[in-house]
């Protein structure tokens, strides 16, 4: 079950309370507000039934709006999935942007990004998979052009944000890679992080995982990759377990949602 929805609803309510109700809202503002409400309802459905079981009919059933109104926002299920992809990436990027403000060296800041991604998977395990679902051929073929453009924009923003952490290592000399290889290194890190989180969430009882005595398996995997990249200081010369604990404190307000 996802943990972020109540936070979003509280934030949305505070926004609504701060709006001058005596001021007339234009049509665009009303449409945007209604779409945010529908996305929160879709978010709730994903938490309850999972992405694979999400349908337009289920959204209509829990919504105060008519079927026609909902289809004016999302032309089909695939368009709704793409919208949820934008929504999901927005939440994930919120955490990654917070990683930028962590006070540490460039490798520690990159470690904070991995922590942010791991934390997002714990907070929103169903939405975590949106990045794959919204990139399927079916979604790409049926979702609206405008929605796909939104998806591409936020996808690119996250990729560039991740690239920036490796760029910092390159600039301060702690990471020795070719400038043109940053995109490849960034992808390799995403693949490692995504796979590690997915396996820990869905296959924790498998022998390959349950036999591990290392309590912080995510940190171990990331250090293994960073050491392999030669990113200084290497884990034998630096206490990254302490860094991980400091990063956890940096994200304390989000960690609190897990409770």
GIKA-V752281 format. One record per residue. SS is DSSP state (hx for helix, st for strand, lp for the rest). PSI is psi in radians with two decimals (none if undefined). D_LAST is the distance of its C-alpha to the last C-alpha in Angstrom with 1 decimal. Layout:
SS;PSI;D_LAST, SS;PSI;D_LAST
//
This chain:
lp;2.30;12.1, lp;2.70;11.6, lp;-0.15;8.8, lp;-0.32;11.4, hx;-0.78;13.7, hx;-0.68;12.6, hx;-0.75;12.9, hx;-0.74;16.2, hx;-0.70;17.4, hx;-0.74;16.9, hx;-0.73;18.6, hx;-0.71;21.3, hx;-0.71;21.9, hx;-0.67;22.4, hx;-0.80;24.8, hx;-0.69;26.6, hx;-0.48;26.9, hx;-0.26;28.4, lp;2.38;31.0, lp;1.85;34.4, lp;-0.30;34.9, lp;-0.28;38.6, lp;2.23;38.9, lp;2.39;39.7, lp;2.46;37.5, lp;3.02;39.4, hx;-0.71;39.1, hx;-0.70;37.2, hx;-0.71;34.4, hx;-0.72;34.2, hx;-0.76;34.0, hx;-0.75;31.3, hx;-0.76;29.2, hx;-0.65;29.8, hx;-0.64;28.8, hx;-0.70;25.5, hx;-0.74;24.9, hx;-0.67;26.0, hx;-0.62;23.9, hx;-0.64;20.7, hx;-0.71;22.1, hx;-0.68;22.8, hx;-0.78;19.3, hx;-0.76;18.1, hx;-0.72;20.8, hx;-0.74;19.9, hx;-0.63;16.4, hx;-0.74;18.2, hx;-0.19;21.4, lp;2.79;21.2, hx;-0.72;23.5, hx;-0.43;26.5, hx;0.09;26.5, lp;2.29;26.2, lp;2.80;29.6, hx;-0.63;31.2, hx;-0.69;32.1, hx;-0.62;28.5, hx;-0.74;27.8, hx;-0.70;30.9, hx;-0.59;29.9, hx;-0.02;26.7, lp;2.57;28.2, lp;-0.07;30.4, lp;2.77;32.8, lp;2.82;35.8, hx;-0.73;36.0, hx;-0.70;38.5, hx;-0.75;36.3, hx;-0.70;33.5, hx;-0.33;36.0, hx;-0.45;37.3, hx;-0.75;33.9, lp;1.97;33.4, lp;-0.31;36.7, lp;3.04;35.2, hx;-0.70;32.2, hx;-0.61;32.7, hx;-0.66;32.7, hx;-0.72;29.4, hx;-0.70;27.9, hx;-0.69;29.4, hx;-0.69;27.8, hx;-0.56;24.4, hx;-0.77;25.2, hx;-0.78;26.0, hx;-0.83;22.8, hx;-0.81;20.7, hx;-0.54;22.7, hx;-0.74;22.3, hx;-0.76;18.5, hx;-0.73;19.0, hx;-0.49;21.8, hx;-0.74;19.7, hx;-0.70;17.7, hx;-0.62;21.0, hx;-0.62;22.7, hx;-0.56;20.2, hx;-0.52;21.2, hx;-0.50;24.7, lp;0.06;24.0, lp;2.29;22.8, lp;1.71;25.6, lp;3.13;27.0, lp;3.08;29.9, hx;-0.64;30.2, hx;-0.69;28.9, hx;-0.65;25.8, hx;-0.67;25.2, hx;-0.63;25.8, hx;-0.62;23.3, hx;-0.58;20.8, hx;-0.76;21.6, hx;-0.67;20.8, hx;-0.76;17.5, hx;-0.74;16.8, hx;-0.70;18.1, hx;-0.76;16.0, hx;-0.68;12.8, hx;-0.70;14.1, hx;-0.59;14.8, hx;-0.68;11.2, hx;-0.72;10.1, lp;1.26;13.3, lp;-0.57;15.1, lp;-0.84;17.7, hx;-0.44;18.6, hx;-0.55;18.7, hx;-0.11;21.9, hx;-0.57;23.5, hx;-0.50;25.3, hx;-0.78;27.3, hx;-0.66;27.8, lp;-0.06;29.1, lp;0.08;31.6, lp;2.69;33.3, hx;-0.66;37.0, hx;-0.82;36.5, hx;-0.75;34.1, hx;-0.52;36.4, hx;-0.55;39.4, hx;-0.40;38.3, lp;2.70;35.9, lp;2.68;37.6, hx;-0.73;39.1, hx;-0.71;37.2, hx;-0.71;33.9, hx;-0.58;34.8, hx;-0.69;35.9, hx;-0.75;32.5, hx;-0.78;30.8, hx;-0.67;33.3, hx;-0.85;32.8, hx;-0.57;29.0, hx;-0.78;29.5, hx;-0.68;32.1, hx;-0.75;30.1, hx;-0.73;27.3, hx;-0.76;30.0, hx;-0.60;31.8, hx;-0.78;28.7, hx;-0.72;28.1, hx;-0.64;31.8, hx;-0.50;31.7, hx;-0.63;29.8, hx;-0.55;32.4, hx;-0.68;35.1, hx;-0.75;33.9, hx;-0.63;34.5, hx;-0.72;37.8, hx;-0.60;38.9, hx;0.00;38.1, lp;0.02;39.8, lp;-0.30;36.9, lp;2.15;36.9, lp;1.58;40.2, lp;2.84;40.2, lp;2.51;42.5, hx;-0.72;41.5, hx;-0.14;42.2, hx;-0.04;39.8, hx;-0.74;36.6, hx;-0.67;35.9, hx;-0.73;36.3, hx;-0.70;34.1, hx;-0.76;31.4, hx;-0.75;31.6, hx;-0.68;31.6, hx;-0.71;28.4, hx;-0.79;26.7, hx;-0.76;28.1, hx;-0.80;26.8, hx;-0.80;23.3, hx;-0.83;23.1, hx;-0.74;24.7, hx;-0.85;22.5, hx;-0.73;19.2, hx;-0.75;20.8, hx;-0.71;22.1, hx;-0.57;19.0, hx;-0.63;17.2, hx;-0.17;20.2, lp;0.55;22.4, lp;-0.44;20.4, lp;-0.08;22.7, lp;2.62;25.8, hx;-0.65;28.1, hx;-0.48;28.2, hx;-0.78;24.5, hx;-0.43;24.0, lp;-0.18;26.9, lp;2.27;25.4, lp;-0.30;24.8, lp;2.07;23.5, lp;-0.65;19.8, lp;1.43;19.2, hx;-0.59;21.1, hx;-0.86;20.3, hx;-0.74;21.7, hx;-0.82;24.6, hx;-0.74;25.6, hx;-0.71;25.5, hx;-0.65;27.5, hx;-0.75;29.9, hx;-0.81;30.5, hx;-0.70;30.8, hx;-0.69;33.1, hx;-0.52;35.2, lp;-0.18;35.6, lp;0.41;36.8, lp;2.07;34.3, lp;2.58;35.0, lp;2.52;34.0, lp;2.85;33.4, lp;-0.35;30.8, lp;-0.28;33.5, lp;0.06;34.2, lp;2.52;30.8, lp;1.51;27.5, hx;-0.26;25.1, hx;-0.70;22.5, hx;-0.67;22.5, hx;-0.76;22.5, hx;-0.68;19.3, hx;-0.67;17.6, hx;-0.66;19.0, hx;-0.71;17.9, hx;-0.71;14.2, hx;-0.61;14.7, hx;-0.56;16.5, lp;0.40;13.6, hx;-0.66;11.2, hx;-0.50;10.7, hx;-0.68;9.8, hx;-0.61;7.6, hx;-0.49;5.5, hx;-0.42;5.3, hx;-0.36;3.8, lp;none;0.0
//
